[in-house]
Amino acid sequence: MAQRSPQTQPIMSIEIDKPIIFFDGECNLCNGFVDLMLKIDTAQIFHLAPLQGETAQRYLPPLPKRREDWAIAYFDGANISYGSDACLAICQRLGGPWQLFTLARPLPQNFRDWLYRLVATNRYRWFGQRTCRTPDLTKPSPFLP
């Protein structure tokens, strides 16, 4: 299965109460990102959902077979962004000092995506792997299954 493209895919608009960030629930780097989001997203403007979960199956196209080809996804109810575009959309939505990262938007997308793919392809080797993060849905949280 080929990598999803283009990087931002318009889809039929679906009602969601806030954007969803999809992450690899088995990647230590991705889970570190989720831990950071839990600290900085105090207003809980995002939902968080593992790529391996039910919510991802509902809203995203099928994942590529090669785990190295998986990418962070950002779904705002109308568009799905992947990779560097997803990271920039998240920083834009967070606002404040995080918007500084959007200064990378004028860089050629091929270059941004190359950097993203370099890290994504090596994330298990560099940062390790864990059991899929499963949210505790008995407590209020930004997690979706």
C-alpha positions in Angstrom: 0.0 0.0 0.0 1.5 3.3 -1.0 2.0 6.2 1.4 -1.0 8.4 1.7 -0.8 11.5 -0.5 -1.2 14.3 -1.0 -0.1 15.5 2.5 -3.5 17.2 3.1 -6.6 15.4 1.9 -9.9 17.1 1.9 -12.7 14.7 2.8 -16.4 15.0 3.3 -16.9 17.2 6.3 -17.7 15.3 9.5 -18.9 16.9 12.7 -16.4 16.6 15.5 -16.2 18.8 18.6 -12.5 19.4 18.3 -9.6 18.4 16.0 -8.1 14.9 16.4 -4.3 14.2 16.5 -3.6 10.6 15.5 -0.3 9.2 16.7 1.6 5.9 16.7 0.6 4.4 20.0 3.6 2.1 20.0 6.3 4.6 19.4 8.2 6.1 22.3 8.8 9.4 20.4 5.1 9.7 19.6 4.1 8.9 23.1 6.6 11.6 24.4 4.8 14.0 22.0 1.4 12.9 23.6 2.8 13.5 27.1 3.9 17.0 26.0 0.5 17.7 24.5 -1.2 16.7 27.8 1.0 19.3 29.5 0.6 22.2 27.1 -2.9 21.7 25.8 -4.5 22.6 29.1 -7.7 23.9 27.4 -8.0 20.4 25.7 -8.5 21.9 22.3 -7.5 18.5 20.7 -8.6 14.9 21.0 -5.8 12.4 20.9 -6.1 8.9 19.3 -3.7 6.1 18.4 -3.3 5.2 14.8 -4.0 1.6 15.9 -7.4 2.5 17.4 -11.0 2.5 16.5 -11.2 6.2 15.9 -8.4 6.0 13.3 -10.2 3.2 11.6 -13.3 5.4 11.5 -11.8 8.6 10.2 -8.6 7.7 8.3 -7.8 5.8 5.2 -6.2 2.4 5.8 -2.6 2.7 7.2 0.3 1.7 4.9 1.5 -1.9 5.6 5.0 -0.7 6.5 5.0 0.9 9.9 7.8 3.1 8.8 5.4 4.8 6.4 3.0 5.7 9.1 2.8 9.4 9.9 1.2 11.7 12.4 -2.3 12.7 11.2 -4.3 15.8 12.1 -8.0 15.8 11.3 -10.0 19.0 11.7 -13.4 17.7 10.6 -12.9 18.7 6.9 -9.2 17.9 6.1 -6.7 15.3 7.1 -3.0 16.4 7.2 0.0 14.1 7.5 3.6 14.5 8.4 5.1 17.9 8.4 1.8 19.5 7.4 0.1 17.9 10.4 2.8 19.2 12.7 2.5 22.7 11.4 -1.3 22.6 11.6 -1.1 21.5 15.3 1.4 24.3 16.1 -0.8 26.8 14.4 -3.9 25.7 16.3 -2.0 25.6 19.7 -1.1 29.3 19.2 1.3 31.2 21.5 4.9 30.3 21.2 4.1 27.1 19.3 3.2 29.2 16.3 6.9 30.0 15.8 7.3 26.5 14.3 4.9 27.6 11.5 7.8 29.8 10.2 9.0 26.5 8.6 5.9 26.5 6.3 7.7 28.5 3.5 10.4 25.8 3.4 9.9 23.5 0.4 7.4 20.8 1.4 9.7 18.2 -0.1 12.4 19.3 2.3 10.1 19.4 5.3 8.7 16.0 4.4 12.2 14.5 3.9 13.1 15.6 7.5 9.9 14.2 8.8 10.4 10.9 7.0 14.0 10.7 8.2 12.8 10.8 11.9 9.7 8.7 11.2 11.6 5.9 9.5 14.1 5.7 12.3 11.8 6.4 15.3 11.7 2.8 16.6 15.5 2.4 16.3 16.3 5.8 17.8 13.6 6.1 20.5 12.3 2.6 21.0 8.9 0.9 21.0 6.3 0.2 23.7 3.0 -1.5 24.1 0.3 0.5 22.4 -0.9 3.3 24.6 -4.4 2.7 25.6 -6.3 5.6 27.2 -8.3 5.3 30.4 -11.7 6.2 29.1 -13.3 6.0 32.6 -11.8 9.5 33.4 -12.4 12.7 31.5 -9.5 13.0 29.0 -8.7 14.1 25.5 -8.2 10.5 24.4 -10.4 8.6 22.0 -10.2 4.9 21.5 
